[in-house]
Amino acid sequence: MKLDFGNATLSGLPTNLLNRLQSVLNAAAWSIVGLRRSGHVTDTLASFHWLRAPERINVKLAVLVYRALHGTAPRYLPDFLRRVAGLPSRRRLRSATSSQLDVRPSRLITAGDRSFAFVGPKLWNSLPDDITSVSSLSVFRKKLKTHLFRLSYPDVIL
């Protein structure tokens, strides 16, 4: 979907701007099904297996992190990621055996907290270990989408 093109750069946007993106998704669902604008679109989005706008952004971002960690992303992206296990001060901690990434502090709230170096590791660390430990990109995407779908639509049974 063209709506997803480059949306990893939209991570950390304010809610009012994400709502605009979500309204485009809602309008697409309304037009496909033929719902009135006053009808609830949540069930339609869930039946299409469409994630909400913030989750769509998280999928793109998590895939970028996965690709950076596995050497298939552009060469400059892995420079922004550091595994906790690789830090000398943390080698003896339990977290050293996990797939956690070091979240670097940012100095600028507006731009720094939206940077790949900050948002990527933060999102990666929030994912369950059974997703981050997968060795195949296609399996990673499938498990990630299922996980985010369950968070987005907790009442829907898969």
One Martini backbone bead per residue (centre of mass of N, CA, C, O) as a GRO file, in nm:
protein
  158
    1MET     BB    1   0.097   0.036   0.023
    2LYS     BB    2   0.148   0.374  -0.018
    3LEU     BB    3   0.109   0.459   0.283
    4ASP     BB    4   0.386   0.297   0.378
    5PHE     BB    5   0.580   0.484   0.250
    6GLY     BB    6   0.818   0.583   0.477
    7ASN     BB    7   0.682   0.543   0.781
    8ALA     BB    8   0.935   0.523   0.973
    9THR     BB    9   0.963   0.846   0.986
   10LEU     BB   10   0.686   0.874   1.177
   11SER     BB   11   0.804   0.828   1.435
   12GLY     BB   12   0.671   1.018   1.704
   13LEU     BB   13   0.422   1.138   1.638
   14PRO     BB   14   0.164   1.302   1.692
   15THR     BB   15  -0.161   1.217   1.728
   16ASN     BB   16  -0.289   1.422   1.526
   17LEU     BB   17  -0.118   1.311   1.281
   18LEU     BB   18  -0.200   1.010   1.302
   19ASN     BB   19  -0.505   1.060   1.257
   20ARG     BB   20  -0.479   1.131   0.959
   21LEU     BB   21  -0.376   0.857   0.867
   22GLN     BB   22  -0.615   0.695   0.981
   23SER     BB   23  -0.835   0.831   0.805
   24VAL     BB   24  -0.736   0.705   0.541
   25LEU     BB   25  -0.784   0.413   0.622
   26ASN     BB   26  -1.083   0.443   0.685
   27ALA     BB   27  -1.171   0.540   0.402
   28ALA     BB   28  -1.083   0.284   0.255
   29ALA     BB   29  -1.270   0.092   0.408
   30TRP     BB   30  -1.535   0.233   0.346
   31SER     BB   31  -1.512   0.208   0.030
   32ILE     BB   32  -1.497  -0.103   0.012
   33VAL     BB   33  -1.770  -0.165   0.185
   34GLY     BB   34  -1.986   0.087   0.211
   35LEU     BB   35  -1.979   0.272   0.439
   36ARG     BB   36  -2.058   0.489   0.651
   37ARG     BB   37  -1.912   0.743   0.824
   38SER     BB   38  -2.073   0.660   1.100
   39GLY     BB   39  -1.943   0.401   1.100
   40HIS     BB   40  -1.774   0.139   1.217
   41VAL     BB   41  -1.427   0.041   1.136
   42THR     BB   42  -1.283  -0.169   1.316
   43ASP     BB   43  -1.399  -0.438   1.206
   44THR     BB   44  -1.297  -0.395   0.919
   45LEU     BB   45  -0.996  -0.376   0.978
   46ALA     BB   46  -0.981  -0.658   1.111
   47SER     BB   47  -1.089  -0.823   0.863
   48PHE     BB   48  -0.835  -0.716   0.683
   49HIS     BB   49  -0.573  -0.699   0.861
   50TRP     BB   50  -0.538  -0.402   0.964
   51LEU     BB   51  -0.343  -0.181   1.083
   52ARG     BB   52  -0.271   0.069   1.254
   53ALA     BB   53  -0.076   0.335   1.215
   54PRO     BB   54   0.132   0.286   1.449
   55GLU     BB   55   0.180  -0.016   1.375
   56ARG     BB   56   0.284   0.028   1.087
   57ILE     BB   57   0.531   0.183   1.176
   58ASN     BB   58   0.650  -0.041   1.360
   59VAL     BB   59   0.699  -0.247   1.141
   60LYS     BB   60   0.903  -0.088   0.973
   61LEU     BB   61   1.104  -0.038   1.203
   62ALA     BB   62   1.155  -0.335   1.290
   63VAL     BB   63   1.263  -0.425   1.015
   64LEU     BB   64   1.504  -0.237   1.011
   65VAL     BB   65   1.639  -0.352   1.262
   66TYR     BB   66   1.662  -0.640   1.169
   67ARG     BB   67   1.831  -0.579   0.915
   68ALA     BB   68   2.066  -0.442   1.069
   69LEU     BB   69   2.138  -0.698   1.247
   70HIS     BB   70   2.158  -0.891   0.963
   71GLY     BB   71   2.294  -0.719   0.708
   72THR     BB   72   2.035  -0.586   0.504
   73ALA     BB   73   2.098  -0.301   0.542
   74PRO     BB   74   2.213  -0.022   0.535
   75ARG     BB   75   2.534   0.055   0.643
   76TYR     BB   76   2.450   0.293   0.856
   77LEU     BB   77   2.246   0.159   1.063
   78PRO     BB   78   2.423  -0.023   1.260
   79ASP     BB   79   2.561   0.228   1.404
   80PHE     BB   80   2.287   0.279   1.590
   81LEU     BB   81   2.347  -0.014   1.708
   82ARG     BB   82   2.351  -0.178   2.040
   83ARG     BB   83   2.432  -0.432   2.221
   84VAL     BB   84   2.431  -0.517   2.546
   85ALA     BB   85   2.646  -0.750   2.526
   86GLY     BB   86   2.875  -0.538   2.404
   87LEU     BB   87   2.896  -0.408   2.677
   88PRO     BB   88   3.128  -0.395   2.924
   89SER     BB   89   2.929  -0.314   3.174
   90ARG     BB   90   2.710  -0.576   3.086
   91ARG     BB   91   2.826  -0.878   3.064
   92ARG     BB   92   2.714  -0.986   3.368
   93LEU     BB   93   2.435  -0.966   3.289
   94ARG     BB   94   2.135  -1.097   3.195
   95SER     BB   95   2.103  -0.903   2.939
   96ALA     BB   96   2.350  -1.027   2.776
   97THR     BB   97   2.164  -1.282   2.663
   98SER     BB   98   2.002  -1.098   2.512
   99SER     BB   99   1.843  -0.891   2.243
  100GLN     BB  100   1.913  -0.629   2.351
  101LEU     BB  101   1.919  -0.275   2.329
  102ASP     BB  102   2.072   0.024   2.331
  103VAL     BB  103   1.947   0.321   2.476
  104ARG     BB  104   2.002   0.624   2.378
  105PRO     BB  105   2.033   0.926   2.473
  106SER     BB  106   1.864   1.230   2.432
  107ARG     BB  107   1.866   1.589   2.382
  108LEU     BB  108   1.620   1.596   2.181
  109ILE     BB  109   1.287   1.575   2.190
  110THR     BB  110   1.187   1.627   1.900
  111ALA     BB  111   1.428   1.469   1.736
  112GLY     BB  112   1.574   1.253   1.917
  113ASP     BB  113   1.305   1.077   1.986
  114ARG     BB  114   1.284   1.015   1.649
  115SER     BB  115   1.521   0.854   1.615
  116PHE     BB  116   1.662   0.558   1.530
  117ALA     BB  117   1.858   0.533   1.782
  118PHE     BB  118   1.599   0.542   1.978
  119VAL     BB  119   1.340   0.394   1.860
  120GLY     BB  120   1.446   0.121   1.770
  121PRO     BB  121   1.543   0.000   2.046
  122LYS     BB  122   1.280   0.049   2.199
  123LEU     BB  123   1.104  -0.136   2.026
  124TRP     BB  124   1.273  -0.394   2.040
  125ASN     BB  125   1.253  -0.420   2.360
  126SER     BB  126   0.925  -0.453   2.348
  127LEU     BB  127   0.968  -0.722   2.233
  128PRO     BB  128   0.948  -1.037   2.220
  129ASP     BB  129   1.175  -1.298   2.210
  130ASP     BB  130   1.023  -1.477   1.990
  131ILE     BB  131   1.072  -1.246   1.774
  132THR     BB  132   1.383  -1.152   1.798
  133SER     BB  133   1.496  -1.470   1.753
  134VAL     BB  134   1.451  -1.480   1.467
  135SER     BB  135   1.604  -1.590   1.143
  136SER     BB  136   1.358  -1.483   0.969
  137LEU     BB  137   1.199  -1.234   0.805
  138SER     BB  138   0.921  -1.362   0.745
  139VAL     BB  139   0.869  -1.458   1.035
  140PHE     BB  140   0.900  -1.189   1.171
  141ARG     BB  141   0.666  -1.042   1.029
  142LYS     BB  142   0.442  -1.234   1.116
  143LYS     BB  143   0.480  -1.214   1.426
  144LEU     BB  144   0.461  -0.907   1.444
  145LYS     BB  145   0.179  -0.868   1.326
  146THR     BB  146   0.033  -1.047   1.529
  147HIS     BB  147   0.114  -0.891   1.781
  148LEU     BB  148  -0.001  -0.608   1.689
  149PHE     BB  149  -0.289  -0.704   1.637
  150ARG     BB  150  -0.351  -0.789   1.931
  151LEU     BB  151  -0.306  -0.501   2.044
  152SER     BB  152  -0.513  -0.350   1.855
  153TYR     BB  153  -0.722  -0.625   1.868
  154PRO     BB  154  -0.822  -0.785   2.151
  155ASP     BB  155  -1.125  -0.899   2.056
  156VAL     BB  156  -0.991  -1.059   1.837
  157ILE     BB  157  -1.001  -1.372   1.680
  158LEU     BB  158  -0.759  -1.584   1.512
   0.00000   0.00000   0.00000
